[in-house]
Each structure stands twice: as structure tokens, then as C-alpha cells.
């Protein structure tokens, strides 16, 4: 958590492209419009984050927890989301084209108009 928080304070752009932030605690972080393209974010705690318009393209987010996060219009194109948790997340208009969502949990999420996300209706 400390390394992420320090970088968050220094970086106005919030560009974490290509970084390995696995296991970090980013709960309640403001990652709106942040760039995590090609990053390794395994098991990251993104609970209750504000990450609308965030770019997670081709990132490894296996096991990441986005419970209760606001991720409207975020880009998850080509991302590895195996086992990721999106319970009660707001992902309206997000792009999941080409993403691996095997074992991901979307229970209670608002995924209206999400691209590339074909979930069985409950």
C-alpha cells in the first residue's frame, strides 16, 4: 500500500502502465482516468474505488477485488480477469472485449451497456 500511495501523491497523471502492483491495497483510491495498461495487478484490492474511464487494457487483474467500485466506461479490453470480483460494482459502458472473465464474479453489478460482457441473466 505504501508504495502505491506515495506514487499516487507524486503523479498527477496517474499512469501506472507496465508496472507490477500485485497485492497492493488500493481500497477507496481515486483512480479515475488512471492508466494501468499492460500492468500486473494480481490480487489487488480495488474495493470501493472511483475508477471510471480507467484503462486496464491487457492488464493481469487475476483475483483482483473491485467490490463496490465505480468503473463506468473503464477499459478492460484484453485483460486477464480470471477470478476477479465485481460484486455490486458499477461497470456500465465498460469495455470487456477480448477479456478473460473465467471465474469472475459480477453478482449485483450494474453492467448495462458493457461491451463484450455476455453474462447469463439471473
C-alpha positions, 0 to 999 in steps of 0.5 A: 500500500505504501508504495502505491500511495506515495506514487499516487501523491507524486503523479498527477497523471496517474499512469501506472502502465507496465508496472507490477502492483500485485497485492497492493491495497488500493481500497477507496483510491481515486483512480479515475482516468488512471492508466494501468495498461499492460500492468500486473495487478494480481490480487489487488484490492480495488474495493470501493474505488472511483475508477471510471474511464480507467484503462486496464487494457491487457492488464493481469487483474487475476483475483483482483477485488473491485467490490463496490467500485465505480468503473463506468466506461473503464477499459478492460479490453484484453485483460486477464480477469480470471477470478476477479470480483465485481460484486455490486460494482458499477461497470456500465459502458465498460469495455470487456472485449477480448477479456478473460472473465473465467471465474469472475464474479459480477453478482449485483453489478450494474453492467448495462451497456458493457461491451463484450460482457455476455453474462447469463441473466439471473 
